[in-house]
Amino acid sequence: MLRPSGHAFVAFLSRYAYLRRALLVSEERRHLLDDGFVRRLLEEGAFHNDVPGRFTHGFYRRLGYAAEENVSLGKRLET
């Protein structure tokens, strides 16, 4: 909840960001061989990582969706 004219700082991650990361992190590279994992990530944005000590769950966005979503809510997006 924001005050009128308040500011929110939000970060959106692309669904492709994890794929790039998985190529670089050897412990997570095996996820790229799992067709179900890749499909859920690309189609739904669902991310579930079972590697201990790593970021475990998330929901990634489609490129450009964040701006569209904010405009539809009447919010101004500044980059």
Backbone bond lengths (Angstrom), bond angles and torsions (degrees), N, CA, C in turn:
res aa  C-N    CA-C-N  psi(-1)  N-CA   C-N-CA  omega(-1)  CA-C   N-CA-C  phi
1 M - - - 1.431 - - 1.521 107.30 -
2 L 1.327 115.17 135.32 1.461 120.77 179.64 1.520 110.70 -117.97
3 R 1.287 114.80 151.70 1.466 119.42 170.29 1.523 108.03 -69.77
4 P 1.337 117.57 160.00 1.463 118.41 173.85 1.533 109.55 -55.86
5 S 1.287 116.56 134.82 1.466 124.37 -176.92 1.521 112.81 65.40
6 G 1.338 116.98 17.54 1.463 120.43 177.97 1.521 111.05 -74.61
7 H 1.303 116.50 166.84 1.457 122.44 -179.39 1.520 109.74 -116.81
8 A 1.304 116.12 140.69 1.463 122.27 173.37 1.522 107.69 -121.47
9 F 1.293 116.13 137.52 1.459 121.33 177.21 1.520 107.09 -108.35
10 V 1.326 115.55 117.45 1.453 121.82 -172.40 1.523 109.00 -128.90
11 A 1.311 116.12 141.99 1.462 121.18 174.93 1.522 108.59 -117.65
12 F 1.293 116.51 129.79 1.457 122.10 175.90 1.524 107.69 -111.49
13 L 1.317 116.08 136.25 1.459 120.86 178.58 1.521 109.45 -109.26
14 S 1.300 115.75 134.32 1.451 121.61 176.59 1.522 109.73 -71.24
15 R 1.316 116.00 150.42 1.466 120.74 176.47 1.519 111.32 -63.12
16 Y 1.306 116.55 -24.07 1.463 120.36 -180.00 1.525 112.30 -81.02
17 A 1.317 117.66 -14.63 1.462 121.04 -179.20 1.526 110.97 -61.91
18 Y 1.334 117.43 -41.51 1.458 118.77 -179.91 1.521 110.70 -68.73
19 L 1.318 118.44 -38.86 1.465 119.98 179.41 1.528 110.19 -58.90
20 R 1.302 116.14 -41.87 1.468 120.24 177.87 1.528 110.36 -63.34
21 R 1.322 115.75 -43.98 1.461 120.42 179.56 1.527 111.32 -62.64
22 A 1.328 116.14 -42.44 1.471 120.16 -178.53 1.525 111.30 -61.66
23 L 1.304 117.22 -31.89 1.463 119.68 176.78 1.525 111.67 -66.89
24 L 1.326 116.21 -29.01 1.466 120.87 -175.93 1.529 114.01 -91.46
25 V 1.338 117.56 -26.02 1.465 121.65 -174.93 1.531 108.93 -105.07
26 S 1.315 116.64 110.51 1.465 120.40 -172.54 1.530 113.54 -59.66
27 E 1.347 118.23 -35.64 1.465 120.58 -179.04 1.526 112.48 -66.95
28 E 1.330 117.68 -21.98 1.464 121.33 -176.92 1.523 112.62 -105.27
29 R 1.311 117.39 -5.65 1.465 121.68 -176.61 1.521 112.86 -61.74
30 R 1.325 117.56 -30.81 1.464 121.35 -178.79 1.523 112.44 -61.33
31 H 1.336 117.63 -24.56 1.469 120.10 178.18 1.523 111.60 -61.31
32 L 1.318 117.21 -28.30 1.460 120.74 -179.78 1.519 112.44 -68.40
33 L 1.335 117.03 -18.60 1.463 121.69 177.73 1.525 112.48 -87.39
34 D 1.309 117.04 -8.56 1.460 122.63 -179.59 1.529 109.35 -94.52
35 D 1.336 116.01 104.41 1.471 120.60 -177.13 1.526 112.30 -57.23
36 G 1.327 117.62 -38.56 1.467 121.35 179.75 1.516 111.61 -65.26
37 F 1.315 117.03 -41.61 1.465 121.58 179.07 1.524 110.30 -62.03
38 V 1.323 116.26 -48.68 1.473 120.80 -178.13 1.524 110.25 -65.25
39 R 1.333 117.62 -41.48 1.465 121.03 179.38 1.518 111.29 -61.47
40 R 1.352 117.17 -48.23 1.471 120.84 179.12 1.528 111.41 -60.70
41 L 1.318 115.87 -39.04 1.460 120.06 179.64 1.530 111.29 -65.59
42 L 1.325 116.79 -48.67 1.466 120.27 -175.46 1.524 113.42 -76.46
43 E 1.328 117.68 -36.76 1.461 120.24 -176.80 1.525 112.76 -86.13
44 E 1.326 116.78 -40.19 1.468 120.69 -174.05 1.526 113.29 -109.68
45 G 1.325 116.45 -18.73 1.456 120.56 -176.39 1.515 112.87 82.06
46 A 1.333 117.20 5.22 1.464 121.57 -176.61 1.530 110.88 -77.45
47 F 1.319 115.67 130.79 1.457 122.33 -178.54 1.522 108.86 -127.69
48 H 1.327 116.59 121.68 1.471 122.22 177.49 1.516 107.14 -134.15
49 N 1.307 116.42 108.49 1.452 122.61 -176.80 1.521 109.53 -104.66
50 D 1.321 116.62 127.44 1.463 120.93 -179.47 1.528 113.04 -100.13
51 V 1.324 117.60 10.85 1.461 121.27 179.29 1.529 108.61 -81.99
52 P 1.356 117.90 118.79 1.468 120.80 -178.59 1.536 111.88 -58.60
53 G 1.333 115.01 140.64 1.447 120.63 176.28 1.520 114.64 80.85
54 R 1.307 117.10 5.02 1.470 121.65 179.59 1.528 109.79 -112.02
55 F 1.318 116.09 167.81 1.459 121.80 172.98 1.520 107.00 -57.12
56 T 1.335 118.22 126.38 1.461 120.32 -168.65 1.524 116.21 -100.12
57 H 1.328 118.43 -36.94 1.463 120.47 -176.94 1.528 109.69 -140.29
58 G 1.300 114.69 148.77 1.453 118.60 177.10 1.510 110.82 -170.12
59 F 1.297 114.38 172.75 1.449 120.91 175.92 1.521 106.64 -133.78
60 Y 1.296 115.82 115.19 1.452 122.13 -177.29 1.520 109.82 -93.69
61 R 1.318 116.44 151.89 1.464 122.77 -175.89 1.526 110.87 -102.82
62 R 1.326 115.14 159.22 1.462 120.44 171.69 1.530 107.77 -77.53
63 L 1.315 115.87 148.40 1.462 120.06 178.28 1.523 109.51 -58.46
64 G 1.303 117.54 133.11 1.457 122.41 178.78 1.515 114.76 84.85
65 Y 1.322 118.28 -14.06 1.459 120.56 -176.41 1.525 112.62 -68.79
66 A 1.304 117.12 -33.96 1.470 120.47 -177.70 1.518 111.06 -60.82
67 A 1.315 117.21 -45.08 1.464 120.40 179.70 1.521 110.59 -64.56
68 E 1.329 117.83 -44.35 1.465 121.81 179.08 1.523 110.73 -61.02
69 E 1.312 116.65 -42.90 1.465 121.43 -178.41 1.531 110.97 -63.48
70 N 1.305 116.98 -43.82 1.464 120.24 -179.76 1.508 111.83 -67.70
71 V 1.308 118.33 -39.38 1.458 121.07 178.18 1.518 110.05 -64.08
72 S 1.342 116.78 -41.24 1.465 119.26 -179.62 1.522 111.33 -66.11
73 L 1.315 117.80 -24.69 1.464 121.41 177.74 1.523 111.76 -89.77
74 G 1.315 116.85 0.92 1.460 121.12 179.75 1.506 113.78 79.59
75 K 1.299 116.88 20.16 1.469 121.68 -179.93 1.522 109.84 -100.10
76 R 1.295 115.64 151.89 1.459 121.09 176.51 1.519 107.97 -97.99
77 L 1.322 115.70 129.37 1.445 121.23 179.53 1.512 109.06 -104.81
78 E 1.320 115.98 123.38 1.456 121.30 177.66 1.510 108.56 -114.55
79 T 1.317 115.85 136.99 1.466 119.54 179.24 1.502 109.60 -118.06
